[in-house]
Amino acid sequence: MSKPYKGFEPHWYKELPPKGSYRSIFKWGDPSFNKVPKEALYKMMKETFHLTDDDFKQYAEPLGLELVKLEKPCSLSQELLDELRLIVGDDNVSTEDYDRLSVAYGKTMFDLLRLREHIAENVPDAVVYPENKDHVEKIVAFCVKHKVPLYVYGGGSSVTRGVEPICGGISLDMRRHFNKVVDFNETDQTITVEAGMSGPKLEETLRDAVRLFGAKRAYTCGHFPQSFEYSSVGGWTVTRGAGQNSTYYGKIEDIVIAQEYATPTGIVKTEAFPARATGPDVNQIMMGSEGTFGVLTHVTLKIFRWMPKNHYKFSYMFKDWHSAMEAAREIMQCECGKPSVFRLSDPEETDITMRMYGVDESPLNGLLKTFGYKPGERCLFLGFTDGEKGFCKNVKRNVRRICKKYKAMSLTGAVTSAWEKGRFNDPYLRDSMQDFGVMTDTLECSVRWSQMEHVHKMVRDYCHSRPDTICMTHMSHCYPQGANLYFIFIARMTKLDEFVSYWSGILDHIQKSGAAISHHHGIGKFFAPWLEGQIGSRQMEIYKALKKHFDPNNLMNPGGTLGLDLKEKDKKFLRPRW
């Protein structure tokens, strides 16, 4: 709980959004939960954006409290709707305005700005709530028979316009029914679930495995993206997502061991073998397809022993970004085990993090300055371990050894505990700040160690080319060969076209720098213009050949997803500048 403000506090909107309102759609997460900036963060915003308390006495953006009302009626005939209802039941088909808009957008700022302005340019004609795999297969067949576009909505946390129904048609909402356990196999340490299973429900199920399945112990999937509370197993899989613990457990493609899809040309089902040499891996071909080949129905995941007692936390402060990066690389290349969470903040993010988590108000801040860890230069590294006790102790010991070698000061596990406490609810801050015209969004990329400093500088130089803009950056999801760089930009911005221009410029510079344009967010329709420039035309030809095989009529998530049906004039080919 944040401390009460000592001075003026804006009237942050903390009420429950009206049922059926635009705000109830774009608001992050739990309708009854809100998170507002601490006073230190509020003061920083005023300083950075040259604002005063007067600028926070009235809202700068529409609050979206009005009831949803669309100008686009359902274009499906009554005969087609009746046929759909025969497949799934009357209660599982909706053409109501609110239901249609609720599955149309994700959670990028582009989506939120449009919803605040009541811009509903792309909505499905109908929303269908499948109850089982048979329903999904019959709906896919229905769409093929009648040439109806089909989209899938899992948890709704997409930041790539991945779920947006550009061509209308049907959206499958997997949340209501399609979220059950299909099989639990403790001998093989696997669990098979329906694709709509949410992150929290999956973890609750695995932690309660003794009672639910008569298992010998509790388990975990080890996959905890920041969107964990409002994302689904299916969404993780089709976008090749990553959790915050991925340095130890791996990305979702390392955790998924089998899948089943309903495609326009038939069922595709892989088997849950630990490894195989039976030609190209169809699991990897299907993962990352983002619903363009078919609808993911069942997913089999590896599971791991849940051993929270071995969750050893640590945090260190480095004097500068270069030494911090060198230490990070050595930790990942020393072959003495990997931390589970591995997060290294650059100087700008470090200073803001210290404000957000109260370190700037503690005696520790003065101690850091005394020993030469200067604001604007110092870098915060935090993490923790997962796994067997001896393994975790060894990882922590070697992390300490390497950090000491690079002159880092130990901050104990307290800072990590503060970060862990709020790691899933920081997105709630976006709504509170945007009400007053302060926008925040993210972009991330995959980077080799040899190009890390170049990418970091090039992208941040562009971000700061816009005056009075914050660009927090951290390294996460680390490997012996490189890591993910994650950029969080905060700006005083309310215009939709200004946001798109700035966002596009950042992605331009990520691609020009030589980094991969996405490490775990996926591509969707937002990143699609840059994809062919990233992977090359020959690889794009492979994607298109697969699309033609699985979905010759382009009914599965059409409208630019993965750039499969983009016009040539809309593509961006930006070469690295070395």
C-alpha positions as CSV (number, residue, x, y, z in Angstrom):
1,M,0.0,0.0,0.0
2,S,1.4,3.4,-1.0
3,K,1.8,6.0,1.6
4,P,-0.7,8.9,1.7
5,Y,0.2,12.0,-0.3
6,K,1.6,14.8,1.8
7,G,0.7,17.4,-0.8
8,F,-1.9,17.7,-3.6
9,E,-3.2,14.4,-4.9
10,P,-5.0,14.1,-8.2
11,H,-8.5,12.7,-8.2
12,W,-7.5,9.4,-9.5
13,Y,-10.5,7.4,-10.9
14,K,-10.9,4.5,-8.5
15,E,-14.6,3.6,-8.9
16,L,-15.9,0.4,-10.3
17,P,-16.3,1.0,-14.1
18,P,-20.0,1.0,-15.0
19,K,-21.2,-2.4,-16.2
20,G,-21.4,-2.4,-20.0
21,S,-19.1,0.7,-20.4
22,Y,-16.1,1.3,-22.6
23,R,-13.9,1.6,-19.5
24,S,-14.9,-1.8,-18.3
25,I,-13.4,-3.2,-21.5
26,F,-10.1,-1.1,-21.7
27,K,-9.4,-1.1,-17.9
28,W,-6.6,-3.5,-17.0
29,G,-7.6,-6.6,-15.0
30,D,-9.8,-6.8,-11.9
31,P,-12.6,-4.2,-12.3
32,S,-12.5,-3.6,-8.5
33,F,-8.7,-3.1,-8.2
34,N,-6.8,0.1,-8.9
35,K,-3.2,1.2,-8.6
36,V,-2.2,4.9,-8.6
37,P,1.2,6.5,-8.8
38,K,3.0,7.1,-5.5
39,E,3.6,10.7,-4.6
40,A,7.3,10.4,-5.7
41,L,6.2,9.1,-9.1
42,Y,3.6,11.8,-9.4
43,K,6.2,14.5,-8.7
44,M,8.5,13.0,-11.2
45,M,5.8,13.2,-13.9
46,K,5.3,16.8,-13.1
47,E,9.0,17.5,-13.4
48,T,9.5,15.6,-16.6
49,F,6.4,16.9,-18.4
50,H,6.6,20.4,-17.0
51,L,3.2,20.2,-15.4
52,T,1.7,21.6,-12.2
53,D,-1.0,20.4,-9.8
54,D,-3.4,22.5,-11.9
55,D,-2.9,20.2,-14.8
56,F,-4.1,17.3,-12.7
57,K,-7.3,19.0,-11.4
58,Q,-9.3,17.8,-14.4
59,Y,-9.1,14.7,-16.6
60,A,-7.3,15.1,-19.9
61,E,-8.8,12.1,-21.6
62,P,-12.3,10.7,-21.7
63,L,-12.9,8.2,-18.9
64,G,-15.0,5.9,-21.1
65,L,-17.9,5.7,-18.6
66,E,-20.5,5.6,-21.3
67,L,-22.3,2.4,-22.3
68,V,-21.0,0.7,-25.4
69,K,-23.1,1.4,-28.5
70,L,-21.9,0.3,-31.9
71,E,-22.9,1.6,-35.3
72,K,-22.0,-1.6,-37.0
73,P,-24.8,-4.2,-36.8
74,C,-24.2,-7.9,-37.2
75,S,-23.9,-8.7,-40.9
76,L,-24.5,-12.5,-40.6
77,S,-27.8,-13.7,-41.8
78,Q,-30.4,-15.1,-39.4
79,E,-29.9,-18.5,-41.1
80,L,-26.2,-18.5,-40.3
81,L,-26.8,-17.4,-36.7
82,D,-29.3,-20.2,-36.3
83,E,-26.9,-22.7,-37.7
84,L,-24.2,-21.5,-35.2
85,R,-26.7,-21.8,-32.3
86,L,-27.4,-25.4,-33.4
87,I,-23.7,-26.1,-33.0
88,V,-23.0,-24.5,-29.6
89,G,-26.5,-23.7,-28.1
90,D,-28.4,-20.5,-27.9
91,D,-26.6,-19.1,-24.8
92,N,-23.2,-19.5,-26.5
93,V,-23.8,-17.1,-29.4
94,S,-24.0,-13.3,-28.9
95,T,-24.5,-10.4,-31.3
96,E,-24.8,-7.8,-28.5
97,D,-22.8,-4.7,-28.9
98,Y,-20.9,-5.0,-25.6
99,D,-19.9,-8.6,-26.2
100,R,-18.7,-7.9,-29.7
101,L,-16.5,-5.0,-28.7
102,S,-15.2,-6.8,-25.6
103,V,-13.3,-9.3,-27.8
104,A,-12.3,-6.9,-30.5
105,Y,-9.2,-5.2,-29.1
106,G,-6.2,-6.0,-26.9
107,K,-4.1,-3.9,-24.5
108,T,-1.7,-1.8,-26.5
109,M,-2.1,1.9,-26.1
110,F,-3.4,2.0,-29.7
111,D,-6.3,-0.1,-28.5
112,L,-6.9,1.9,-25.3
113,L,-6.8,5.3,-27.0
114,R,-9.4,4.1,-29.6
115,L,-11.7,2.7,-26.9
116,R,-11.6,6.0,-25.0
117,E,-12.7,7.8,-28.1
118,H,-15.4,5.1,-28.8
119,I,-13.6,4.2,-32.1
120,A,-14.8,0.7,-32.8
121,E,-13.6,0.3,-36.4
122,N,-13.2,-3.5,-36.3
123,V,-15.6,-5.8,-34.4
124,P,-16.8,-9.3,-35.0
125,D,-20.4,-9.9,-36.3
126,A,-20.9,-12.5,-33.6
127,V,-19.1,-13.9,-30.5
128,V,-19.2,-17.6,-29.9
129,Y,-18.3,-19.3,-26.6
130,P,-17.3,-22.9,-27.4
131,E,-17.6,-25.5,-24.6
132,N,-15.4,-28.3,-26.0
133,K,-13.1,-29.3,-28.8
134,D,-16.0,-30.7,-30.8
135,H,-17.6,-27.2,-30.8
136,V,-14.4,-25.6,-32.1
137,E,-13.9,-28.2,-34.9
138,K,-17.5,-27.7,-36.0
139,I,-17.2,-23.9,-36.0
140,V,-14.1,-24.1,-38.1
141,A,-16.0,-26.3,-40.6
142,F,-18.9,-23.9,-40.5
143,C,-16.6,-21.0,-41.3
144,V,-15.0,-22.9,-44.2
145,K,-18.4,-23.9,-45.6
146,H,-19.8,-20.3,-45.5
147,K,-16.5,-18.4,-46.1
148,V,-16.8,-16.6,-42.7
149,P,-13.6,-15.1,-41.1
150,L,-12.7,-16.6,-37.7
151,Y,-10.8,-15.0,-34.9
152,V,-9.8,-16.2,-31.4
153,Y,-9.9,-14.3,-28.1
154,G,-8.0,-15.9,-25.2
155,G,-7.1,-13.6,-22.3
156,G,-7.2,-10.3,-24.2
157,S,-3.7,-9.1,-23.2
158,S,-2.3,-8.9,-26.8
159,V,-0.2,-5.8,-27.5
160,T,0.1,-6.5,-31.3
161,R,-3.5,-6.2,-32.5
162,G,-3.3,-10.0,-32.6
163,V,-7.0,-10.6,-31.9
164,E,-8.5,-7.7,-33.8
165,P,-11.2,-8.9,-36.2
166,I,-10.3,-6.7,-39.2
167,C,-12.7,-8.6,-41.5
168,G,-15.6,-9.1,-39.1
169,G,-16.9,-12.6,-39.0
170,I,-16.8,-14.6,-35.8
171,S,-14.7,-14.3,-32.7
172,L,-14.3,-17.4,-30.4
173,D,-14.2,-16.2,-26.8
174,M,-12.4,-19.0,-25.0
175,R,-12.7,-17.6,-21.5
176,R,-16.2,-18.7,-20.5
177,H,-16.1,-22.5,-21.0
178,F,-12.9,-23.6,-22.8
179,N,-10.6,-23.8,-19.9
180,K,-10.6,-27.3,-18.5
181,V,-7.9,-29.8,-17.7
182,V,-7.9,-32.7,-20.2
183,D,-5.2,-34.9,-18.7
184,F,-2.7,-34.8,-15.8
185,N,0.3,-37.3,-16.0
186,E,2.5,-37.2,-13.0
187,T,4.7,-40.0,-14.3
188,D,5.6,-38.0,-17.4
189,Q,5.3,-34.6,-15.6
190,T,2.8,-33.2,-18.1
191,I,-0.6,-31.6,-18.1
192,T,-2.9,-31.2,-21.0
193,V,-5.4,-28.3,-20.9
194,E,-7.9,-26.5,-23.2
195,A,-6.4,-23.5,-24.8
196,G,-8.6,-21.0,-22.9
197,M,-7.1,-22.0,-19.5
198,S,-5.9,-18.8,-17.8
199,G,-2.5,-18.5,-16.1
200,P,-3.9,-18.3,-12.5
201,K,-6.2,-21.2,-13.0
202,L,-3.4,-23.3,-14.4
203,E,-1.1,-22.5,-11.5
204,E,-3.9,-23.1,-8.9
205,T,-4.6,-26.5,-10.5
206,L,-0.9,-27.5,-10.4
207,R,-0.3,-26.3,-6.9
208,D,-3.4,-28.3,-5.8
209,A,-2.4,-31.4,-7.7
210,V,-2.3,-33.6,-4.5
211,R,-6.0,-33.0,-3.8
212,L,-7.2,-32.8,-7.4
213,F,-5.3,-35.7,-8.9
214,G,-3.9,-37.7,-6.0
215,A,-0.4,-36.5,-7.0
216,K,2.6,-36.9,-4.7
217,R,3.5,-33.2,-4.6
218,A,2.6,-29.7,-5.9
219,Y,3.7,-28.5,-9.3
220,T,4.2,-25.4,-11.4
221,C,4.3,-24.6,-15.1
222,G,7.0,-21.9,-14.4
223,H,5.4,-19.5,-16.9
224,F,4.6,-16.1,-15.4
225,P,4.3,-13.2,-18.0
226,Q,3.4,-9.8,-16.6
227,S,0.0,-10.4,-18.2
228,F,-0.1,-13.7,-16.2
229,E,-3.4,-12.9,-14.5
230,Y,-5.2,-12.0,-17.8
231,S,-3.6,-14.2,-20.4
232,S,-4.3,-17.8,-21.5
233,V,-2.2,-20.9,-22.3
234,G,-3.4,-20.7,-25.9
235,G,-2.3,-17.1,-26.2
236,W,1.1,-17.9,-24.7
237,T,1.5,-20.7,-27.3
238,V,0.5,-19.1,-30.5
239,T,2.6,-16.0,-29.8
240,R,5.7,-17.8,-28.5
241,G,5.4,-15.9,-25.3
242,A,7.8,-15.7,-22.3
243,G,7.3,-15.5,-18.6
244,Q,9.4,-13.5,-16.1
245,N,11.0,-16.8,-14.9
246,S,12.0,-17.8,-18.4
247,T,15.7,-17.7,-17.8
248,Y,15.3,-20.9,-15.8
249,Y,12.1,-22.5,-17.2
250,G,12.4,-21.3,-20.8
251,K,10.0,-19.6,-23.1
252,I,6.7,-21.2,-23.9
253,E,8.1,-23.1,-26.9
254,D,10.4,-24.8,-24.4
255,I,7.5,-25.8,-22.1
256,V,4.9,-26.9,-24.7
257,I,5.4,-30.5,-25.6
258,A,2.3,-31.3,-27.8
259,Q,-0.6,-29.4,-29.4
260,E,-3.8,-30.0,-31.2
261,Y,-5.3,-27.6,-33.8
262,A,-8.6,-27.5,-35.7
263,T,-7.6,-26.2,-39.2
264,P,-9.7,-25.7,-42.4
265,T,-8.0,-28.7,-43.9
266,G,-8.3,-31.0,-40.9
267,I,-7.0,-31.8,-37.4
268,V,-3.3,-31.4,-36.6
269,K,-2.2,-33.2,-33.5
270,T,1.3,-33.8,-32.2
271,E,2.5,-36.4,-29.7
272,A,4.0,-35.7,-26.3
273,F,7.4,-37.1,-26.8
274,P,10.4,-35.5,-24.9
275,A,12.3,-35.3,-28.2
276,R,12.2,-36.8,-31.7
277,A,14.0,-37.0,-35.0
278,T,11.0,-37.4,-37.3
279,G,11.5,-34.6,-39.7
280,P,10.8,-30.8,-39.1
281,D,9.1,-30.2,-35.7
282,V,5.4,-29.6,-36.3
283,N,5.1,-28.3,-32.8
284,Q,7.5,-25.4,-33.6
285,I,5.8,-24.8,-37.0
286,M,2.5,-24.3,-35.3
287,M,3.7,-22.3,-32.4
288,G,3.9,-18.6,-33.3
289,S,1.2,-19.0,-36.1
290,E,-1.1,-16.7,-34.1
291,G,-4.3,-18.4,-35.3
292,T,-3.5,-18.0,-39.0
293,F,-3.3,-21.8,-39.6
294,G,-6.2,-22.9,-37.4
295,V,-7.6,-22.8,-33.9
296,L,-5.5,-24.2,-31.1
297,T,-7.7,-26.5,-28.9
298,H,-5.5,-28.6,-26.6
299,V,-2.0,-27.9,-25.2
300,T,0.3,-30.3,-23.4
301,L,2.8,-28.6,-21.1
302,K,5.8,-29.8,-19.1
303,I,5.4,-29.2,-15.4
304,F,8.0,-28.8,-12.7
305,R,8.1,-29.4,-9.0
306,W,6.9,-26.5,-6.9
307,M,9.7,-25.8,-4.4
308,P,9.1,-22.3,-3.0
309,K,11.5,-22.8,-0.1
310,N,14.3,-22.7,-2.6
311,H,13.2,-19.3,-3.9
312,Y,16.4,-17.4,-3.0
313,K,16.1,-13.7,-3.8
314,F,19.0,-11.3,-4.4
315,S,19.5,-7.8,-5.7
316,Y,22.7,-5.8,-6.5
317,M,23.6,-2.3,-7.6
318,F,26.2,-1.8,-10.2
319,K,28.0,1.5,-10.8
320,D,27.4,1.6,-14.5
321,W,25.6,-0.1,-17.4
322,H,28.7,-1.5,-19.0
323,S,30.0,-3.4,-15.9
324,A,26.4,-4.5,-15.3
325,M,26.1,-6.0,-18.8
326,E,29.5,-7.7,-18.5
327,A,28.4,-9.3,-15.2
328,A,25.1,-10.4,-16.7
329,R,26.9,-12.1,-19.6
330,E,29.3,-13.8,-17.3
331,I,26.5,-15.1,-15.1
332,M,24.8,-16.6,-18.2
333,Q,28.0,-18.1,-19.7
334,C,29.7,-19.5,-16.6
335,E,27.7,-22.8,-16.8
336,C,27.0,-22.9,-13.1
337,G,23.2,-22.7,-13.3
338,K,20.8,-20.0,-14.3
339,P,18.6,-17.8,-12.0
340,S,14.9,-18.0,-12.6
341,V,14.1,-14.3,-12.7
342,F,17.0,-12.2,-14.2
343,R,16.2,-8.5,-14.5
344,L,18.9,-5.8,-15.1
345,S,17.7,-2.2,-15.3
346,D,19.6,0.6,-17.0
347,P,20.3,3.9,-15.2
348,E,17.0,5.6,-16.2
349,E,14.9,2.6,-15.2
350,T,16.9,2.2,-12.0
351,D,16.3,5.7,-10.8
352,I,12.5,5.4,-11.5
353,T,12.4,1.9,-9.9
354,M,13.9,3.3,-6.7
355,R,11.1,5.8,-6.6
356,M,8.4,3.4,-7.3
357,Y,9.5,0.8,-4.7
358,G,10.5,3.3,-2.0
359,V,14.2,2.7,-2.0
360,D,14.8,6.4,-2.6
361,E,13.1,7.1,0.7
362,S,15.2,4.6,2.7
363,P,18.6,5.0,4.4
364,L,19.9,2.7,1.6
365,N,19.8,5.5,-0.9
366,G,22.2,7.7,1.1
367,L,24.5,4.7,1.6
368,L,24.6,4.1,-2.2
369,K,25.6,7.7,-2.9
370,T,28.3,7.6,-0.3
371,F,29.9,4.6,-1.9
372,G,29.8,6.1,-5.4
373,Y,26.7,4.5,-6.9
374,K,25.4,7.7,-8.5
375,P,21.9,8.5,-9.8
376,G,21.9,8.5,-13.6
377,E,24.7,5.9,-13.7
378,R,23.9,3.1,-11.3
379,C,22.1,0.0,-12.5
380,L,19.8,-2.3,-10.5
381,F,20.0,-6.1,-10.9
382,L,17.5,-8.3,-9.2
383,G,16.4,-11.9,-9.4
384,F,15.7,-15.2,-7.7
385,T,16.2,-18.9,-8.1
386,D,14.0,-21.9,-8.7
387,G,14.8,-25.6,-8.5
388,E,16.5,-28.0,-6.2
389,K,18.0,-26.6,-3.0
390,G,21.6,-27.3,-3.7
391,F,21.3,-26.1,-7.3
392,C,19.7,-22.8,-6.1
393,K,22.3,-22.2,-3.4
394,N,25.0,-22.7,-6.0
395,V,23.3,-20.3,-8.4
396,K,23.0,-17.7,-5.7
397,R,26.6,-18.2,-4.6
398,N,28.0,-17.7,-8.2
399,V,25.8,-14.7,-8.8
400,R,27.2,-13.1,-5.7
401,R,30.8,-14.0,-6.8
402,I,30.4,-12.5,-10.2
403,C,28.6,-9.4,-9.0
404,K,31.3,-8.8,-6.4
405,K,33.9,-9.1,-9.2
406,Y,32.3,-6.3,-11.1
407,K,32.1,-4.1,-7.9
408,A,28.3,-4.4,-7.3
409,M,26.8,-3.8,-3.9
410,S,24.4,-6.3,-2.4
411,L,21.0,-4.9,-1.6
412,T,19.8,-8.2,-0.1
413,G,16.5,-9.7,-1.3
414,A,14.4,-6.8,0.0
415,V,14.3,-4.9,-3.3
416,T,13.4,-8.1,-5.2
417,S,10.6,-8.8,-2.7
418,A,9.2,-5.3,-3.4
419,W,9.3,-5.8,-7.1
420,E,7.8,-9.3,-6.8
421,K,4.9,-8.0,-4.8
422,G,3.9,-5.6,-7.5
423,R,5.1,-7.4,-10.7
424,F,1.6,-8.3,-11.9
425,N,-0.2,-5.2,-10.9
426,D,2.0,-2.4,-12.4
427,P,-0.1,-2.4,-15.6
428,Y,-3.0,-0.9,-13.5
429,L,-1.0,2.3,-13.4
430,R,-1.5,2.9,-17.1
431,D,-5.2,3.6,-16.7
432,S,-4.7,6.1,-13.8
433,M,-2.0,8.0,-15.7
434,Q,-3.7,8.0,-19.0
435,D,-6.8,9.7,-17.5
436,F,-4.5,12.7,-17.2
437,G,-2.9,12.4,-20.6
438,V,0.2,10.5,-19.6
439,M,0.7,7.6,-21.9
440,T,2.9,4.5,-21.3
441,D,3.5,1.5,-23.6
442,T,6.2,-1.0,-24.3
443,L,8.3,-2.5,-27.0
444,E,10.9,-5.3,-26.7
445,C,13.5,-7.1,-28.8
446,S,15.9,-10.0,-28.8
447,V,19.6,-9.0,-28.8
448,R,23.0,-10.8,-29.0
449,W,25.6,-9.8,-26.4
450,S,27.9,-8.5,-29.1
451,Q,25.3,-5.9,-30.2
452,M,23.7,-5.1,-26.8
453,E,25.3,-1.7,-26.3
454,H,24.7,-0.6,-29.9
455,V,21.0,-1.6,-29.8
456,H,20.5,-0.1,-26.3
457,K,22.0,3.3,-27.4
458,M,20.4,3.5,-30.8
459,V,16.8,2.8,-29.7
460,R,17.0,5.0,-26.6
461,D,18.5,7.9,-28.6
462,Y,15.4,7.8,-30.8
463,C,13.1,7.5,-27.8
464,H,14.7,10.6,-26.3
465,S,14.6,12.5,-29.6
466,R,11.1,13.3,-28.5
467,P,11.4,16.0,-25.8
468,D,10.3,15.3,-22.3
469,T,9.9,11.5,-22.8
470,I,10.9,8.8,-20.3
471,C,12.4,5.6,-21.7
472,M,12.9,2.9,-19.0
473,T,14.9,-0.1,-20.3
474,H,15.8,-3.4,-18.8
475,M,17.4,-6.7,-19.8
476,S,15.4,-9.8,-19.1
477,H,14.9,-13.4,-20.4
478,C,18.7,-14.0,-20.6
479,Y,20.7,-16.7,-22.5
480,P,24.4,-17.5,-22.9
481,Q,24.1,-15.9,-26.3
482,G,22.2,-12.7,-25.5
483,A,19.0,-11.4,-23.9
484,N,15.7,-9.5,-24.3
485,L,15.8,-5.7,-24.1
486,Y,12.5,-4.2,-22.9
487,F,11.7,-0.6,-23.5
488,I,9.0,1.2,-21.5
489,F,8.2,4.7,-22.8
490,I,6.2,7.3,-20.9
491,A,5.1,10.5,-22.5
492,R,2.6,13.3,-22.3
493,M,0.6,12.2,-25.3
494,T,-3.1,12.0,-26.2
495,K,-3.4,12.0,-30.0
496,L,-3.8,8.6,-31.7
497,D,-1.7,9.5,-34.8
498,E,1.1,10.9,-32.6
499,F,1.3,7.7,-30.7
500,V,1.3,5.5,-33.9
501,S,4.1,7.7,-35.4
502,Y,6.3,7.5,-32.3
503,W,5.7,3.8,-31.7
504,S,6.5,3.1,-35.4
505,G,9.7,5.1,-35.1
506,I,10.8,3.0,-32.1
507,L,10.2,-0.2,-34.0
508,D,12.0,1.2,-37.0
509,H,15.0,1.8,-34.9
510,I,14.8,-1.6,-33.3
511,Q,15.0,-3.2,-36.8
512,K,17.7,-0.8,-38.0
513,S,19.8,-1.6,-35.0
514,G,19.9,-5.3,-36.0
515,A,17.8,-6.7,-33.2
516,A,14.9,-9.1,-33.6
517,I,11.7,-7.0,-33.6
518,S,10.0,-9.3,-31.0
519,H,11.2,-11.7,-28.4
520,H,7.9,-12.7,-26.8
521,H,5.1,-10.3,-27.7
522,G,4.5,-11.9,-31.1
523,I,3.7,-10.1,-34.4
524,G,-0.1,-9.7,-34.8
525,K,-1.2,-7.0,-37.2
526,F,0.7,-4.2,-35.6
527,F,4.2,-5.5,-36.1
528,A,3.4,-7.3,-39.4
529,P,4.7,-4.6,-41.8
530,W,8.2,-5.1,-40.4
531,L,8.2,-8.9,-40.3
532,E,9.4,-9.7,-43.9
533,G,12.2,-7.1,-43.5
534,Q,13.2,-9.0,-40.3
535,I,13.2,-12.6,-41.5
536,G,13.7,-12.2,-45.3
537,S,11.5,-13.0,-48.3
538,R,12.5,-16.7,-48.5
539,Q,11.3,-17.4,-44.9
540,M,8.1,-15.4,-45.6
541,E,7.5,-17.7,-48.6
542,I,7.6,-20.7,-46.2
543,Y,5.0,-19.0,-44.0
544,K,2.8,-18.3,-47.0
545,A,3.1,-21.9,-48.2
546,L,2.0,-23.1,-44.8
547,K,-0.9,-20.7,-44.8
548,K,-2.0,-21.9,-48.3
549,H,-1.9,-25.5,-47.1
550,F,-3.8,-25.0,-43.9
551,D,-6.1,-22.1,-44.8
552,P,-6.4,-21.7,-48.6
553,N,-9.4,-19.3,-48.4
554,N,-7.6,-17.0,-45.8
555,L,-10.4,-17.3,-43.2
556,M,-8.2,-17.8,-40.1
557,N,-7.3,-14.4,-38.4
558,P,-7.1,-12.5,-41.7
559,G,-6.3,-8.8,-42.1
560,G,-2.6,-8.6,-41.8
561,T,-1.6,-11.1,-39.1
562,L,2.0,-12.1,-39.6
563,G,2.0,-10.0,-42.8
564,L,0.5,-13.0,-44.7
565,D,-2.0,-10.9,-46.6
566,L,-0.3,-7.5,-46.5
567,K,0.0,-5.4,-49.7
568,E,3.6,-4.9,-50.8
569,K,3.3,-1.1,-50.3
570,D,2.5,-1.6,-46.6
571,K,5.7,-3.5,-45.9
572,K,8.8,-2.0,-44.2
573,F,12.3,-3.2,-45.1
574,L,14.8,-1.5,-42.8
575,R,18.4,-2.7,-42.7
576,P,20.7,-2.6,-39.7
577,R,23.2,0.3,-39.6
578,W,26.5,-1.0,-38.3
